[in-house]
């Protein structure tokens, strides 16, 4: 049921992407050629960055191993993927589904990237279509952030007023609570909460920000731009956006630029993309709890037997389904509450990538130990998993979050793509070496079909059982 739901949702998502790309082409003077021109002029058409830097996301030397290992982790160690494989009727069907998924991902990933480039081109040519708070009050350093009351005081050479002292570290315009538009700009200017993009001094009059003819806020008056590319024909550089704006670029385009019917279809596509991940995750977590905790450890069996008025040893899969349904509800509510919490900390996509980079590497390394080595044991694998995960949490957190930066003792910083790669290598090494001292290895017969090089992977040969001797009349 989950798989077929995902199939329908995927088709809706593909239709939505096609419509977005087509609408951007229609809105731009020049269509796809204009998208390519702007992408090239802003330096967004290069696919390969050959320079090597530990703190760079786009260097090919870091992104290639990261992409390879992250996809390998998805196909080997991901619970959702494993459950999908197990629904196949045969091994050839599972293989065909794997190939089809690889082809689909190879098409969808560039398509999604192109949607981002197309939206960049649209907002470059139509800056008034932006939300004003996307560009207002941003720092001009290497790391863009929203300016605070303390920043305003430092730029102005002033001392914070007593009533503002408690707000020193708060942004002048709060992303979630404040609204910046033509009707609120006068009040914000009077409170000195809108700063000039270059000098960082407060605007003195709201008239400087309003268009005389339309009465709308002038985005260009609020925004900083990157320096233009001297080799480009574009007259202006790219506008610098608040980091939180990336979650709103596509929804705003859909709701403001597309016809009502088309906008509804594409919003359905966005919800479909979210649901296709959520329903798989909920089903996977519920199955994990039923199989590993309910069946193996007996959690909830007495309660379920009482509810079903049966002895514990007579519980069936149908009975477990009665337990699974409320579990899905509880997990779904917990996931919703968690999403509301983390959305206040960082954008969801960055958190998702951080989780994959932190936990995906050590988990996949344990699978690789089991598939390719005879040396690994349960004790060595679990120890390696714990140590590898602790390492990736430390590396990811101390390099990505300022409140954990004190834990990183080195001057050189690492981008968030590296914990996955280092986590795989470290866990593999620890797990293999500990295999010499922890636990007892299995014999070749016990590992047949489970370890590379010992029989055909995935096929356990039937044990040969010697027939019992038959005694006829002569043996009586």
C-alpha positions as CSV (number, residue, x, y, z in Angstrom):
1,X,0.0,0.0,0.0
2,X,2.8,2.4,0.9
3,X,4.6,1.6,-2.4
4,X,1.6,2.2,-4.6
5,X,0.8,5.4,-2.8
6,X,4.3,6.6,-3.4
7,X,4.0,5.7,-7.1
8,X,1.0,7.9,-7.6
9,X,2.6,10.7,-5.5
10,X,5.8,10.5,-7.6
11,X,3.8,10.9,-10.8
12,X,2.1,14.0,-9.4
13,X,5.5,15.4,-8.3
14,X,7.0,14.9,-11.8
15,X,4.0,16.7,-13.3
16,X,4.5,19.5,-10.9
17,X,8.2,19.9,-11.8
18,X,7.4,20.0,-15.5
19,X,4.7,22.7,-14.9
20,X,7.1,24.8,-12.8
21,X,9.8,24.7,-15.5
22,X,7.3,25.5,-18.2
23,X,5.8,28.4,-16.3
24,X,9.3,29.9,-15.6
25,X,10.1,29.7,-19.3
26,X,6.8,31.4,-20.2
27,X,7.3,34.2,-17.7
28,X,10.9,35.0,-18.8
29,X,11.6,37.0,-21.9
30,X,13.8,34.5,-23.7
31,X,12.6,31.3,-22.1
32,X,15.2,28.6,-21.5
33,X,17.9,30.6,-23.2
34,X,17.4,33.4,-20.6
35,X,17.7,30.8,-17.8
36,X,21.0,29.6,-19.3
37,X,22.3,33.2,-19.8
38,X,21.6,34.1,-16.1
39,X,22.9,30.9,-14.8
40,X,26.2,31.3,-16.7
41,X,26.4,35.0,-15.8
42,X,26.0,34.3,-12.1
43,X,28.4,31.4,-12.1
44,X,25.7,28.7,-11.6
45,X,26.4,26.7,-14.7
46,X,29.6,25.0,-13.7
47,X,29.3,21.4,-12.8
48,X,32.8,20.7,-11.6
49,X,34.9,22.5,-9.0
50,X,38.4,21.0,-9.1
51,X,40.0,23.0,-6.3
52,X,40.3,21.2,-3.0
53,X,39.2,22.7,0.3
54,X,38.1,20.8,3.4
55,X,35.5,23.4,4.1
56,X,34.0,23.6,0.6
57,X,30.7,21.8,-0.2
58,X,31.1,21.8,-4.0
59,X,34.6,20.5,-4.5
60,X,34.5,17.4,-6.6
61,X,37.0,15.7,-4.3
62,X,34.5,15.8,-1.5
63,X,31.2,15.6,-3.2
64,X,31.9,12.5,-5.3
65,X,32.7,10.2,-2.3
66,X,29.9,11.7,-0.4
67,X,27.3,11.1,-3.1
68,X,28.6,7.6,-3.7
69,X,28.5,6.6,-0.1
70,X,25.2,8.4,0.7
71,X,23.5,6.6,-2.2
72,X,25.1,3.3,-1.2
73,X,23.8,3.8,2.4
74,X,20.3,4.5,1.0
75,X,20.3,1.3,-1.1
76,X,22.1,-1.0,1.5
77,X,21.4,0.2,5.0
78,X,18.1,2.1,4.8
79,X,15.2,0.4,6.5
80,X,12.7,1.9,4.1
81,X,14.5,0.6,1.1
82,X,15.0,-2.8,2.6
83,X,11.3,-3.2,3.2
84,X,10.6,-2.2,-0.4
85,X,13.0,-4.9,-1.6
86,X,11.3,-7.5,0.5
87,X,7.9,-6.8,-1.1
88,X,9.2,-8.0,-4.4
89,X,8.0,-11.4,-5.5
90,X,11.4,-12.6,-6.7
91,X,15.0,-11.5,-6.8
92,X,14.8,-10.5,-10.5
93,X,11.9,-8.2,-9.6
94,X,13.9,-6.6,-6.8
95,X,16.8,-6.1,-9.1
96,X,14.6,-4.4,-11.7
97,X,13.1,-2.1,-9.1
98,X,16.7,-1.1,-8.1
99,X,17.6,-0.3,-11.7
100,X,14.4,1.6,-12.2
101,X,15.1,3.6,-9.1
102,X,18.6,4.4,-10.2
103,X,17.4,5.7,-13.5
104,X,14.6,7.7,-11.9
105,X,17.0,9.3,-9.4
106,X,19.4,10.1,-12.2
107,X,16.7,12.0,-14.0
108,X,14.9,13.7,-11.1
109,X,18.0,15.0,-9.4
110,X,19.2,17.2,-12.3
111,X,15.5,18.2,-12.9
112,X,15.2,19.4,-9.3
113,X,18.5,21.3,-9.7
114,X,17.3,22.9,-12.9
115,X,14.1,24.1,-11.1
116,X,16.3,25.9,-8.6
117,X,18.3,27.5,-11.4
118,X,15.1,28.5,-13.2
119,X,13.7,30.1,-10.0
120,X,17.0,32.0,-9.6
121,X,16.6,33.4,-13.2
122,X,13.0,34.4,-12.6
123,X,13.7,36.3,-9.4
124,X,16.8,37.9,-11.0
125,X,14.6,39.4,-13.7
126,X,11.7,40.0,-11.4
127,X,13.1,41.2,-8.0
128,X,9.7,42.8,-7.1
129,X,8.3,39.3,-6.9
130,X,10.4,38.6,-3.9
131,X,9.3,38.8,-0.3
132,X,11.0,41.9,1.3
133,X,12.2,40.2,4.4
134,X,14.3,37.8,2.1
135,X,16.8,40.6,1.5
136,X,16.4,43.0,4.4
137,X,19.0,43.6,7.2
138,X,21.6,41.1,6.1
139,X,25.3,41.1,7.1
140,X,28.0,41.5,4.5
141,X,30.5,39.0,5.8
142,X,31.4,35.6,4.4
143,X,28.5,34.1,6.4
144,X,25.2,35.9,5.7
145,X,23.0,36.3,8.8
146,X,20.2,38.6,10.0
147,X,21.5,41.8,11.7
148,X,20.6,42.2,15.4
149,X,20.0,45.2,17.7
150,X,23.6,44.9,18.8
151,X,24.8,45.0,15.2
152,X,22.9,48.3,14.7
153,X,24.4,49.8,17.8
154,X,27.9,48.9,16.7
155,X,27.4,50.2,13.1
156,X,25.9,53.5,14.4
157,X,28.4,53.9,17.3
158,X,25.6,54.1,19.7
159,X,24.6,52.5,23.0
160,X,21.5,50.3,23.1
161,X,18.5,51.9,24.8
162,X,17.6,50.3,28.1
163,X,14.4,48.8,26.7
164,X,16.4,47.2,23.8
165,X,19.2,45.8,26.0
166,X,17.3,42.5,26.5
167,X,17.0,42.2,22.7
168,X,20.7,42.7,21.9
169,X,21.1,39.3,20.2
170,X,17.7,39.3,18.6
171,X,17.3,40.1,14.9
172,X,15.9,43.5,14.1
173,X,13.2,41.8,12.0
174,X,12.1,38.5,13.4
175,X,11.6,36.0,10.6
176,X,8.5,34.3,12.1
177,X,6.9,37.2,14.1
178,X,7.4,40.3,12.0
179,X,5.9,41.3,8.7
180,X,7.7,43.6,6.3
181,X,5.5,45.2,3.6
182,X,4.1,48.5,2.5
183,X,1.7,48.8,5.4
184,X,4.2,48.0,8.1
185,X,7.3,49.7,6.8
186,X,6.6,53.1,8.3
187,X,6.3,51.7,11.8
188,X,9.5,49.7,11.3
189,X,11.4,52.7,10.0
190,X,10.2,54.8,12.9
191,X,11.6,52.1,15.3
192,X,14.9,52.2,13.3
193,X,14.6,48.5,12.5
194,X,15.4,48.6,8.8
195,X,19.0,49.3,7.8
196,X,20.5,50.5,4.6
197,X,22.1,47.5,2.8
198,X,25.6,49.0,2.4
199,X,26.2,51.5,5.2
200,X,24.0,49.5,7.7
201,X,22.6,52.8,9.0
202,X,18.8,53.0,9.8
203,X,16.6,54.4,7.1
204,X,15.2,57.8,8.1
205,X,12.1,57.8,6.1
206,X,9.7,55.1,4.7
207,X,9.4,57.1,1.5
208,X,12.9,56.0,0.6
209,X,11.6,52.4,0.4
210,X,8.3,53.0,-1.4
211,X,7.7,53.2,-5.1
212,X,6.0,56.5,-5.9
213,X,3.8,55.1,-8.6
214,X,2.7,51.7,-7.2
215,X,3.2,52.3,-3.4
216,X,5.0,49.0,-3.1
217,X,8.2,48.3,-1.3
218,X,11.3,48.7,-3.5
219,X,13.2,45.4,-3.1
220,X,16.3,47.0,-4.7
221,X,16.5,49.5,-1.9
222,X,16.6,46.8,0.7
223,X,19.0,44.3,-1.0
224,X,22.7,43.8,-1.2
225,X,24.1,42.3,-4.4
226,X,27.2,40.3,-5.0
227,X,29.7,41.9,-7.3
228,X,28.9,41.3,-11.0
229,X,30.9,38.9,-13.0
230,X,33.2,40.9,-15.2
231,X,33.1,38.2,-17.9
232,X,29.3,38.3,-18.0
233,X,26.9,40.4,-20.0
234,X,24.7,40.8,-16.9
235,X,24.7,44.3,-15.6
236,X,24.1,43.4,-11.9
237,X,25.2,40.8,-9.5
238,X,23.0,38.3,-7.7
239,X,20.9,39.5,-4.7
240,X,22.0,38.1,-1.3
241,X,19.2,36.3,0.4
242,X,18.5,35.4,4.0
243,X,19.2,31.7,4.6
244,X,15.6,31.0,5.6
245,X,14.3,32.3,2.2
246,X,15.2,29.1,0.4
247,X,12.2,27.4,2.1
248,X,9.9,30.0,0.6
249,X,11.2,30.6,-3.0
250,X,9.2,27.9,-4.7
251,X,5.9,28.2,-2.6
252,X,5.8,32.0,-3.3
253,X,6.4,31.5,-7.0
254,X,3.6,28.9,-7.1
255,X,1.1,30.9,-5.2
256,X,1.8,34.3,-6.8
257,X,2.8,33.5,-10.4
258,X,0.8,30.5,-11.5
259,X,-2.9,30.2,-12.4
260,X,-5.1,29.0,-9.6
261,X,-5.7,25.5,-11.0
262,X,-2.0,24.9,-11.8
263,X,-0.9,26.3,-8.5
264,X,-3.2,23.8,-6.7
265,X,-1.8,20.9,-8.7
266,X,1.8,21.9,-7.9
267,X,1.1,22.4,-4.2
268,X,-0.4,18.9,-4.3
269,X,2.9,17.8,-5.9
270,X,4.9,19.3,-3.0
271,X,2.7,17.7,-0.4
272,X,3.0,14.4,-2.4
273,X,6.8,14.6,-2.2
274,X,6.6,15.1,1.5
275,X,4.0,12.4,2.1
276,X,6.0,9.9,0.0
277,X,8.8,10.1,2.5
278,X,6.6,10.4,5.6
279,X,4.4,7.4,4.9
280,X,7.4,5.2,4.2
281,X,9.1,6.4,7.3
282,X,6.1,5.8,9.5
283,X,5.5,2.4,8.2
284,X,9.2,1.5,8.6
285,X,9.4,2.7,12.2
286,X,6.2,0.9,13.1
287,X,7.5,-2.3,11.5
288,X,10.8,-2.0,13.4
289,X,9.0,-1.6,16.7
290,X,6.7,-4.6,16.1
291,X,9.5,-6.9,14.9
292,X,12.4,-6.0,17.2
293,X,10.7,-4.9,20.3
294,X,7.2,-6.5,20.3
295,X,8.1,-9.9,18.9
296,X,11.7,-10.4,20.0
297,X,11.6,-8.6,23.4
298,X,7.9,-9.1,24.2
299,X,7.1,-5.4,24.7
300,X,3.3,-4.9,24.8
301,X,2.5,-8.6,24.3
302,X,0.7,-8.9,27.6
303,X,-1.2,-5.7,27.0
304,X,-2.2,-6.8,23.5
305,X,-3.2,-10.3,24.7
306,X,-5.5,-8.7,27.3
307,X,-7.0,-6.4,24.7
308,X,-7.6,-9.3,22.3
309,X,-8.7,-11.7,25.1
310,X,-6.2,-14.3,24.0
311,X,-3.3,-16.2,25.5
312,X,0.0,-14.6,24.6
313,X,1.2,-17.6,22.5
314,X,-1.9,-17.4,20.3
315,X,-1.4,-13.8,19.1
316,X,-1.4,-13.5,15.3
317,X,-0.3,-10.9,12.7
318,X,-3.8,-9.6,12.6
319,X,-3.6,-8.9,16.3
320,X,-0.3,-7.1,15.8
321,X,-2.0,-5.0,13.1
322,X,-4.3,-3.7,15.9
323,X,-1.2,-2.6,17.8
324,X,0.5,-1.1,14.7
325,X,-2.3,1.3,13.9
326,X,-2.1,3.3,17.1
327,X,1.7,3.1,16.9
328,X,1.6,4.9,13.6
329,X,-0.6,7.6,15.1
330,X,1.7,8.1,18.0
331,X,4.8,8.2,15.8
332,X,3.1,10.6,13.4
333,X,2.1,13.0,16.2
334,X,5.7,12.8,17.6
335,X,7.2,13.5,14.2
336,X,4.9,16.5,13.7
337,X,5.8,18.0,17.1
338,X,9.5,17.4,16.4
339,X,9.2,19.1,13.0
340,X,7.7,22.2,14.6
341,X,10.6,22.3,17.0
342,X,13.5,21.9,14.6
343,X,11.9,24.4,12.1
344,X,12.7,27.0,14.7
345,X,16.4,26.0,14.8
346,X,17.3,25.4,11.2
347,X,15.8,24.6,7.8
348,X,14.5,21.0,7.5
349,X,16.6,20.1,4.6
350,X,19.9,21.0,6.3
351,X,18.8,19.0,9.4
352,X,17.9,16.0,7.2
353,X,21.3,16.1,5.5
354,X,23.1,16.4,8.8
355,X,21.3,13.3,10.1
356,X,22.2,11.3,7.0
357,X,25.8,12.4,7.3
358,X,25.9,11.6,11.0
359,X,24.2,8.2,11.2
360,X,24.3,6.9,7.6
361,X,28.0,6.3,7.4
362,X,28.6,4.1,10.5
363,X,25.4,2.2,9.9
364,X,26.4,1.4,6.3
365,X,29.9,0.4,7.4
366,X,28.3,-2.3,9.7
367,X,26.5,-3.7,6.7
368,X,29.7,-3.7,4.6
369,X,31.5,-5.5,7.4
370,X,28.9,-8.2,7.4
371,X,28.8,-8.5,3.6
372,X,32.6,-8.4,2.8
373,X,34.4,-9.8,5.8
374,X,34.4,-13.0,7.8
375,X,36.2,-11.3,10.6
376,X,33.4,-9.1,11.9
377,X,31.4,-10.3,14.9
378,X,28.3,-9.0,16.6
379,X,30.4,-7.5,19.4
380,X,33.0,-5.9,17.1
381,X,30.3,-4.5,14.8
382,X,28.2,-3.0,17.6
383,X,31.3,-1.4,19.3
384,X,32.4,0.0,15.9
385,X,28.9,1.4,15.3
386,X,28.8,3.2,18.7
387,X,32.3,4.6,18.3
388,X,31.8,5.6,14.7
389,X,28.5,7.3,15.5
390,X,30.1,9.2,18.4
391,X,32.8,10.4,16.1
392,X,30.4,11.6,13.4
393,X,28.2,13.4,15.9
394,X,31.3,15.2,17.2
395,X,32.6,16.0,13.8
396,X,29.3,17.1,12.3
397,X,28.2,19.1,15.4
398,X,31.4,20.9,16.1
399,X,31.9,22.0,12.5
400,X,28.2,22.9,11.7
401,X,26.8,24.5,14.9
402,X,28.3,27.4,16.7
403,X,27.2,26.2,20.1
404,X,29.3,23.1,19.6
405,X,32.3,24.8,18.0
406,X,34.2,24.7,21.3
407,X,34.5,20.9,21.0
408,X,36.6,21.2,17.8
409,X,40.3,21.7,18.8
410,X,41.7,22.1,15.2
411,X,42.1,25.3,13.2
412,X,41.0,23.6,10.0
413,X,37.2,23.4,9.6
414,X,35.4,20.6,7.7
415,X,32.3,20.9,5.6
416,X,29.3,18.8,6.6
417,X,29.8,16.4,3.8
418,X,32.9,14.9,5.3
419,X,31.5,13.1,8.5
420,X,29.8,10.5,6.2
421,X,33.0,9.6,4.5
422,X,35.2,9.6,7.6
423,X,32.5,7.8,9.5
424,X,32.4,4.9,7.0
425,X,36.2,4.5,7.0
426,X,36.6,4.8,10.8
427,X,33.8,2.3,11.5
428,X,35.1,-0.2,9.0
429,X,38.7,-0.1,10.4
430,X,37.5,-0.3,14.0
431,X,35.0,-3.1,13.3
432,X,37.6,-5.2,11.4
433,X,40.4,-4.8,13.9
434,X,38.1,-5.5,16.9
435,X,37.0,-8.7,15.1
436,X,40.3,-10.2,16.0
437,X,39.6,-9.8,19.8
438,X,35.8,-9.5,20.2
439,X,33.5,-12.5,19.9
440,X,33.9,-15.7,17.8
441,X,33.8,-15.8,14.1
442,X,31.4,-18.0,12.1
443,X,32.4,-21.0,10.0
444,X,32.3,-20.9,6.2
445,X,29.2,-23.0,6.2
446,X,27.4,-20.7,8.5
447,X,28.3,-17.7,6.4
448,X,27.4,-19.3,3.0
449,X,25.3,-16.9,1.0
450,X,25.8,-14.1,3.5
451,X,29.4,-13.0,2.8
452,X,31.0,-12.1,-0.5
453,X,33.1,-15.0,-1.9
454,X,31.3,-17.7,0.1
455,X,28.6,-19.1,-2.2
456,X,26.1,-16.9,-4.1
457,X,25.1,-13.8,-2.1
458,X,21.5,-14.0,-1.0
459,X,21.2,-17.8,-1.6
460,X,21.6,-20.1,1.3
461,X,22.3,-23.7,0.2
462,X,20.1,-26.3,1.9
463,X,21.9,-28.1,4.6
464,X,22.7,-31.7,3.6
465,X,21.2,-34.0,6.2
466,X,22.4,-37.7,6.1
467,X,19.5,-40.1,5.9
468,X,18.8,-42.2,8.9
469,X,19.5,-45.9,8.3
470,X,16.5,-48.0,7.5
471,X,16.2,-51.3,9.3
472,X,14.1,-54.0,7.5
473,X,13.2,-57.5,8.6
474,X,16.8,-58.4,8.4
475,X,17.7,-56.0,11.1
476,X,15.1,-57.3,13.5
